[in-house]
């Protein structure tokens, strides 16, 4: 099984090198020789065929006998990676009807998905975005045939990458194997063949660090808590949310082995972590002569040393190679020789001490040496975000020095934010280094309808066909998943598209597949959504800053935005502070991001509601209706907040009370709306956290982690909120009513008192009361519903009539 991944890897690189200038170089010759060496060791096709069959059984058990799967050589694809769909002639009318062939099980699964979509009108989505719509698939024996010559779909580029290093914390943290199995099925159906596999690495690190004389007690202060592991791994923080119990470490290692086993069976090439230089504080005492740097503060309020200012072992120190080699070898010992691709982001937000290109080159070479000593076929996968977030440092000489510090073909760069700010255009195709065109899309796991469909449908194509292109894949690098299903379905398809997608026709087909029936009103609604919500062209990195979920932390006169009742909110465009890495330090003043006319989106919502009776049985329709209604109302609430502030500044006590009550009422109404759909419930998040705990101590710790991540996030003082408060905000029923509502209510209460008594707004007093409430809520153990209550369609109609009709205001 392991060699199947290796074969796909080096076959893919061979395809790339044949396209690159200098394809007859010693590097490309070495790749060809390596391909010949591993080709004969490929895993049996039966293993992958069985894995694909298992996926079908979980997805569509009624049609298990309707399809035949076959792993084939690349010759059927013209020496490319592909899938082929053809008819099976069966005179008896029994048995398989459709044959799907592919070069790996991933291609077979992607071919199955393609057939179900474009021949049967089916739709596959995450459960939390409505799930799959399979009702349009004909009964066994009646499956629609494809063309006589069959359907042959080739990958234009070999790789389809998936995940962000923080997705493991924002989305995966509380998953068990049952949920992971569904996700790997989803990956395979989308054609993902290069997934990040970060689960359970703390168990590996504990074994490695033990050999370097680091104790378990030292690691208690090094590892973060379950919901904050991503940032502990990156060296942003240490200890926050911990310590990790041995039960957690053991459980996650077992889970990782299940994940990797299934990925390999599916023909995927998992990307494992490697050493980036992040070490426990104990390293300073154990290795006093080692070059270890204490890093600066990362978003703490007071620089608390319990979790501030981590330690980085310099890559130029020989100890760096020793640790890195030991970590790679320990992974191979635990998992087997399953991959040659390793992620490392040593220089992400940690710029080298000098911009001397020769020094940077030596550091890059040292990072790769640590990998290659553990695996002599290692390939370094690196996020290219640093070239954007720290562009003043990473100028062309410095970029070239790092990118060329390892042999061409031994590094892949993720152009992480290519959907908004592509780096490949500014760096001459990363100076000849292979890269993956990536869509970042979501920050903080926020629930916000947002997308740039035009960029997704054209960006990868433009990059691939550009002169001297070194693009080798497409990727999805969102911080959090399970939102905006239309964006992820389109992005996944780009792994198999050689031409731009004509989006109006594609969206018409998408709406039919998603809901299982056609509707001119729904089609018209999607046209509106395409030109508004899913057409963000302002270049702003979207991160939900709606006032309900990110309430301003300042007094009523601080930096007052020039907004009045005469200014339609759809004209409000406020630039965000520059984003760095996978978090964004809050600016002094939170502002909503709105890039479209909310009035137009209200019209789309009306069209959706008009079809409520006809679509009432569709879970995908209900999810989209609830999400769209929430989107509309949350934008209206932003204007109501400005009305509150305007009334206060005008000394209009009655207006202040009126608009404050409306804002609070909107929170309650949105909470009720979200509570009518299983996919928008706080209780699900909290209960899944507690379900993973073995002990009562862990149960309490995990719940605190879960509550804290989606609220305060990081540390605070009595009068200063965390700098990252609300970064991972969520529109979830239960969270709105128990957390966001009391906060706004307290604030408006102080505003009203200030106006009545003609006194200054007591900002510090409000902060003290609010932060105290927040900390108690984080430590709370109240139980929230995990099942929806109420009729979502009826509630949405009522709220539309209440807030969105012309006479509603």
N, C-alpha and C positions, 0 to 999 in steps of 0.2 A: 504493500500500500504506500509506503513512504516514497518509493522511487517514482511513483506516478506523478507526485507533486514536483519532484526534481526534474523529471523529463519535461513537464509542461513549462517549468521555469526556464530551462535552458533552450528549449525549442522557441519560446517566446523571444528570448534575447537574440537568438540566431536570426529570427525574422527582422528584429530591429536593426541588427548590425548589417544586414544585407541592404537596408535602406539608408544607412548612415554613410557619410563620406568616409573613404578609407576602409571600406568593408573587407578589403583583403589584408588588413593590418594584422600583426601578431595577435592582437587582442581578439579579433574576430576568428582567427584560426584556432585560438585556444578554446573559444566557445564551441566551435564546430566539433573539435576533438572531444570536448567534454560531453556534448550532445550524443556523439556516437558511443561514448563509454556508458552513459546511463540509459540509453534507449533499450538496450537488451535486458535491463533490470526492471522494466516497468511492471507494476503490480497487475495481477490478473484482471481482465475486464469483468469477470464475474462478480468481483467485489463491488465495483462501481455500479454495475447493472442492478445488483441487489439493493444497493443504497438508494438508487433512483426509484426502484420499485417500492421500497419502504416509504419514500416520500409520497408517491402516488396513493398508497394505501391510507396514509394519514390525511391526505388532501381530499381524495375523491374515492373512497372505498368501493362505492357502487360500480366503478369503472375499472377495477383492478385488472380485469381480463380483456379490457377494450384496447389496451395499448401494449405494444412490444418495444422494449428498449434494447439498444445494442451499442456497445463501445466500439468505435472503429478507428482506423488509422487516419492520418491527416491527408492521405491521398484522395479521399472522396471530396475533399474541400479545396483541391488545388493547392495543396501544401499549406493550408491555413487552419486555424481553429474555427470550428463551425458546428452547426447542427443541421440535420436534414430530416424533413418530415415527408413521409410518403404513405400511399394507401397499401393496404394488405387485401388482396383479392381472396375472398373466402366464400365459395359457392354455397356453403351450408348456412351462412348467416350467423354462425357462432364463432366465438374466439376473437382474437385481436383484429381490430379494424384499422388501426393506425400504427405505423412503425416510426419510431423516433431514434435516429442515430446521432451520435456525437462523439467528439474526441475525448471527452471526459464525462463523468456523471453530471457535472455542472452544466455542460452543454446540452445533455439530454433533458435535464430539468428545465433549462431555459427554453428548449424546443417545445416541451410540454406546455409551458406557460404561454408561449407564442401561439401555439395551436388553440389552446383554450380561449385566449383573448380574441384572436382574429378569425377563428372559424366557429367558435361556440358562443361568443359574446360574454364570456365569464370575466370576473374581476377578482384579483387577489390583493388583499390589503392586510395591514396589521390588525389584530383583533381590536385594539384600542382606537382604531380609526374606522370602525364599522365592520371589520372582518371581510371575509370573502363572499362574493356573490356568485354562486355556482348553479342557481336555479335555471339559468338559460342553457345549460349543457344538456343536449338531447340524451334520451335513455340509451343504454347499451344496445348495440345493434342498429342504431340510427345516427351514428356520428357522421357529420358532414365530411365528405372526402376533400382532399386537396387536389391541385392540378395533377394531371397524369404524370408530368415530369417531376413532381414533388416540389417541395419548398426547401431551398438551400440558403441558409443565412450564415455569413461569415463574420467573424470579429474583424473590424478594421485595425484594431490595436489589441495586443494580447491580454492586457490586464483590466480587471474591473475591481478596484480597491474599495474597501468598506471600513468605516469607523474613524473616530477621532479618539485621541488618547484620553479624553474626558468623558466620552460616551459611557465608558465603563462605570463612572460614578453617577452621572446624571440619569442614565436609563437602565443599565444592567445590574446595578449594585445588589438588588434584592432578588435576583432571578434564581430559580432552581433549574434542574435539568429539563423539566417539562417545558418551561418557557424558553430555554435555550434551544431545545430541539425544534420548536416552532420557528425560532429566529434563523437557525441554520437552514431549515427548509425554505424560508423566505429568501435568504441569501441565494440559495441555489436556483430558485425559480427566477430571480432577478439577474442571474448570470454572474454573481459575485464569485470570483476565484482567488482573490487576494485579501482575505480578512485579517484584521488585527486580532491577536489572541493574547490578551493581557491578564486574564483571570488567573488567580492563584500564584502570582509571581512572588508574593511575600514569603510563601513557604520555601521557595527556592532560595531567596535571599537569606533567610534565616540559616539555612544549611551552609551557604557560602560564607556568610559572615562568621559563623561559628569557627570555621577553619582559620579565620583571621583574628580569633580570640575576642570577638564581640559577644557579650553576654545577652541573654534574653531580656534582662532588665534594661540594658542599653537600647535594645530594639523597641521596648515599650515607649521610649521617648522619641523614636525615629519614625516608625510607621504611623500614618494617620488613621483615623477611624474609617469604617467601611465606606461611608458616603463621601469621604475626602481623600481617598487613596490616590486618585489621579494626580492631585497637586503635591502630595507627599512624594510620589514617584518622580515628579518633575523637579523636586527640590524647591518648591515654592514655600512649603511649610513643613513642619514635623510635629508629631504628637497630637495635633488637633483632632478631637473626636475619638481618640484611642483610650486605652491600649487595645490591641487585637488579642483575643484569646487564642489558645491553641486549638480549641474547637473550630473557630473561624478559619484558621490557617489550614487545618486538615480538611475541612469541608470544601474550601475553595480549591485545594489541590486536586481533590477527587473530581470536582466539577470540571476543572480545566482538562483533565485527562479524558473525560467524556466528550467535552467540546472538541478537542483536538482529534480524537478518534473519529468522530462523525465528519469533521471537516475533511480529513484525509480520505475517508471512504467516499466522500462526494467528489474527490478530485481537486479539492481546493489546496492552495498553498498558504498556510497560516504564516502570519508575520509575528515573530516572537520578540519580546523585549531584549535589550542588551544594556550594558553598563554605560551610563551617561556621566558618571563621576560623583553622583550624589552619595554621600557616606554619612554614617552616624557620627555624632560628636566624639564618641569614644576613640575614633581613629586618630585623633590628635595626640592622645596619650599613648596609645598602642604603638603608633608610628611617628614619634616626635620629629623625625627628620623629613617626613613626607611634605610635599608642597600642597598644603590644604588651605583653601581660602574660605573665610566666612562671608557668605553673600549678604546683600543688603536686605532691607525690609520689604516684604511683599504684602501690602494691604492690611497690616495690623494697625490698630489704633494707637497703641503705646509702645510698640516694639517689644512686647512681652517675650522674653527668651524661651518660655516654655514651648512656643511654636514659631517663633520668628527666627529668620536669619540662619539658613541651613549651611551645610559645609560641602564644598566642592573640591574633589581631588583633581589636581591639574593633570590633563592628559599627557603632559610631557614627563610626568613622574613615572618611573618604571613600575611602581605599585599599581598604577592605573591599568596597565596591560595585564598584570597578574590577576587583579580582581575581575576584569572583564573576561579574561580567558576562563577563569574558574566558573563564572556565572553561565557562560555559554555551555561549557562541558557539563555542568550540573543539570541544565535543562535537557541536554541530549541524553544524559543518564536517566532522567525521569520520564521523558516522553519518547525517546528514540530519535533516530536521525530523520526527522520529518520535514525539515525546511532548511533553506539556506538564506532566508531573508530575515533581517533583524532591524528593528526600529531603534534609532538613537538620535536624540536631540540635545546633545551636550551644550550647544551654543544658543539654544532658544532662551532669549532674555538673559543670557549670561555671556556677554560679549568677551572675547579674548582680551587680555590686558594690554595688548598693543595691536595696531593695525598693520604691522609689518607683514606683508604677504608670505615671506619665507617662514615666519613663525607660525602663521595661521596654517600653512601647508603642513608643517611638522605636527601640529596638534591634530589635524584631520587624519594624517597618516597614523598617528598613535591610536586614535579611536578605532580606525579600521584594523590596526594590528591586533587590538584586543579581541575583536570579533574573529579575525581570520586565524588566530592562534587556537581559538576554541573550535572553529569550523573553517577549514582551509578553503572551502567553496563559498564563504560568506559574502552576502550582498547587503550593503548598507542602505536602508530606507530612511530618508531624512525629510522632515517637514521643511518646506521652503518658506515658511511664515517669517522667519527671522529676516529675510531679505526685504520684506515689506515693513515689519514692525520696527526694525532698526536700520532703516535705509541709509541713515546718515553715516553709519559705520560700514555697512556692507556695500561698498562701492565696487565697481567692476574689478579692480585688482584683488580686493579681498574676497569677492565672490569666486572668482576664478581660482584663487589659491585654495579655497576650501573644496570647491567642486572637483578640482583636478588633483587633490591630494591622494586620491585612490585611482586605480586604473579605470578607464572608461568601461562601463558594463558592470562595475562592482559597486555602483551607487545609483539609486533611484531617488529622485526628488519629487515630493508631493507639492504641486502648485496649489496650495491649500484653498485659496480664496479666488480661484480663477473665474468663478461666476460673476464676481464683482470687480476684482483688481488683479488681473492675470500678470504674473511675473515673467512668464516665458517671452512676452513681447518686449520686455525691457532688458532682457539678459541674453539676447541672441540665442534663444532656445537653451537656456541654462548652460551656455558655452559648450554645447555638444554632449551634455550629460542627459541620459534618459530621464523623462519626467512623466508624471501622471496629472492630467487635467482634472481638478477637483472642484466640487461644489461644497461650500461650507454651510450656507443657508441658515442654520439654527444656532442660536447662542443660549446657553443656560438651560436648555430644555424647556424654554418658554412655550406657551400655547398662544400662537399668534398666526393668523392667516397671512402668508407672505410668500413671495416667490418672484423669480425673473425667468419666466418660461422661454422668452425669446433668447436669452443668453444661454440657457441650457440646450436649446434645440440647435443653436448655431455655433456656440463657443468651441465645443470639442471638434466639430467639423473643420472650422477655420484653423484651429491649431494643428490638426492632423495634416491638412493639405498645404500648410504654409511651407515656404521654401526652407530647405534644410531641417525639416521638423525632426525633433528627437522624442516626440510624444509616444509613449508606450502603453498608455492606459487612460481610463476615466475613473473617477472615484467620488464617493460620497463621504464627506468628512464633517457631518453635522455634530454639534455638541450633544443634542438630545434627539431621540427618534420619536415615532408614534404621533406624528402631526403632519398636516399638509400632504396627504397621500398622493395627490396629483403630481406634486413636484418630484416625489421619489419614483413614481412609475415612469415619468418621462426621463428622468436622469438615468434610471436603470436601462431603459431602452437604448440610450446613446452608446452603450457598449456594443450594440449590434447595428448601429446606423452609420451608413457611409455618406448620407446626404441629410440636409436640414429637414426637420419635420415641419410639414405644413400644419400649423397648430389649430387653426379653426376647424379643419376636418378631423384632426386627431382628437380635439376636445369633444366634438360631437359624438365620435365613436366612444370616447372615454365615458361620457355621461350615460350613454346607453349601457355600456358594460357595467358601470359601477352600480346602477340602480336596477338593471335587468329589464328595462323597458324604455322605449323612446318617448320623448315629450318635447314638443316645440318650445314650450315655456321654459323647460329646464335647459334646453339647448341655448335659448336666448339668455338665460341667467348666466350660463357659463361663458358666453361671449362677453358679458359685462365683467365678470370676474377676471377674465383673461386681460381685459384692457385696463383694469383698475388694481385690484389686490395683487394679481400675479403679473404686474408690469411695473415693478419698482426699478426705476432707472436713475434715481438720484445719487447713487453711489454710497449711500449710507448703510453701514452694517446694521441689519435689523436686530433689535433686541427690545422686547416688549417693555415700554416705559409708560404704559397707560397708568393714569394716576390711581386707579383702584388698586393695582398690584405693585406700583412703585410710588408710594406717596411722598411728596416733597418734604425734605427734612430742613425746612427753613421757615423764617417768619413771613408774614403776609406782605411785607414791603421789600423783601430781599430780592434784588435783581428782577423786579417785576417785568414779565414779558409784556410787550405792547399788544395786548389782546383786548378787544372790546366785543360787545354783543353784536356789533355791526360787522365784525370780521368773521366770515364763515370759517369754521375750523379746518375745512379741507384746504385752506390756503396756508395753513401753518406748516412751515418746513424749518425745523430747527436742526442744525448740524450737530452730530454727536462728537464727543471727544474721541480722539484717535484710539482705536482698539489695539490692545497688545495681547498676543498669544491667545489663550483660551479664557480670558477674563477681561473685564473692562473696569478700570477704576472709575467710580462714580464721579461725575462732574459735580460741582457745587449745587447745580440746579437740575433736577430731573425734568425732562421734557418729552412729550409724546412725539412719536414719529408717525407722520401720516403723509402718504405719497399719492393719494388718490382722492376723488370726491366721494365722501360718505353718502351723499344723496344718490349717486348712481348705484352704489352697493345696496342701498335700501330698496331700490327698484329690483335688483336681483333677488333680494330676500323676499319681496312680494311675490315674484314669479315662483320661487320655491314653495312658498306657503300655499299658493293657488293649487299646487299639485299634492297637497297633503293627504287628501282622501285617497287618491290613486296610488300613492307611494307609501302608504302608512305601514305596510308590512316590511319595508326595506330598512334594515339596520344601517346600511351605508347612507341612505337618504336621511335617516334620523340624525346620525352623527353630523353630517354636513349641515343640516338645518340648525341644529343646536350650536355648532361652531360658528356658523354665519350670523346667527342671531346674537350670540355673544360678542362677535367682532363688531357688529353695528352698535350695540348698546355700550360697549366699552369705549368706543370713539365718541359717542354722545356724552358719556360721563366726563370725558376730558373737558368738553365745553362747559358742562355744568360746574366743574371745579373752577374754571375761569370766571364763571358768573358769581360764584361764592366770593372769590377774591375781589372781583369788581365791586360787589355790594359792600364789602368790608371797607374798601378804600373810599367809597362814597359815603360812609357812615350810614348806610341803609340797613338798619337793624331788621326790618321786616323782610327785605330782599335776601339778607344773609340767612335768616331762618328758612325761608322758602327754598332757596337753592341748596342749602345744606341738607334739608330733609329729602330733596329730590336725589341728591348724590347718594345718600345713605339708602334710600329706597331702591335705587338702581342696583346697589350692591346686593341687597336682599333678593331682588327679583332675578338677577343673574344667577345668584346662588341656587334659587329654586329651579331655574331653567337647567342649570348644569346637573342638579340633583336628579333630573328626570332621565338621565342617560348614564349607563354603567361606566362609561369611559371618562367621566369627568369628576371622579370622586376621590377626595383626600383619603378616605378610609382604606381604599385599595392599596395605596402607597404605604400607609402605616402598618397595615396588617401583613403585607408581604415582608416588611422589615422584621416584624416580630416573629413571623413564621420560620425564619432562618435561624433563630436563636435556639441554642441547646439549653442554656442556663437562664435563670431569672436575671442574673447580672447582665448577661448579653442582651436579653430581651429589652431591658431598660436602656442600655447603651445604644442599641440599634434604633430604638424608637426616637431617642434624643438625636441621633445622627439624621434620621429621616426628617424629623420636624425642623431641625436647625438648617439643613441644607436649603430647604425651600423657603426659609424666612430670613433669619439674621445672617446665615451662612458662616460668618467668621466672628472673631471676638469683638467685644464692645466694652465701653465703660458705662458708668451709671448715667452719663449725660451725652455720650457719643455712640451712635449706632455704628455697627460694622461698616467699613468702607464698601463691602460687597453686599450689604443688605438688599434683599429683593432681587439680587442678580438672577437667581434661579426661580423667579416668581412663577406661580401657576394659577391659571383660572380653574380651580377645582372647588366643587361644592363642599362645604365644610370649612375650607380654608378662607373663603370669602367672608362667611358669616361669623366665624370664631376669631379671625385674625385681622383681616383687612377692615372689616366693619368697625370693630372697637377702636382701631387706630384713628380712622377718619372721624369717628364720633367724638373721641377725646379732643382732637384738634379743633373741630368746629365748635365744641363746647367752650374751649378757651378763647376762640375768636369772638363768640357771642358775649362772653363775660367781659372781654377786653373792650368791646364796643359799648356795652351798657355802662361800664364803670369808667370809660374814657381813660384807660390805662394801656401801657405798652403790652404787646403780646408777650406772654411769659414763655418764650421759646425753651429755655432750660428746664422750666417746671414741666412743660409738656413732654419734653424728651425724657426726663427722669421717670415720669409716670408711664410713658409708652414703653420705654426700654425695659422697665421692671415687669410690665405686663408681658412683653415679648419673651423675656427670659423664663418667666413662669410657664408660659405656653409651650416653650421648647421642652421644658422638663415635665410637662403634663402627660397624663395617661388616659385622657378622655377617649372614648371609643366613638368612631364616626361610621356612618353607614357604608356598606360595601355593595348594596343593591339599590338600584334607582327607584324613585318614587314619583308618581305622577305621569301625566300624558304629555310627552315632549312637544308634540305637534300643537296640542291645545294651548299649552303654556306659551309657546312661541307666538301663536296667533294673538293671544291676549296681550302679550308684551309689545307686539308690533302695533296693535291698535292703541295701546297706551302711550307709546313713545314715538312712533314713526309716522303716524298719520299727519297730514298737513295741519290739522287743528289740534294736534297733541300738545303743543306748547302754548 
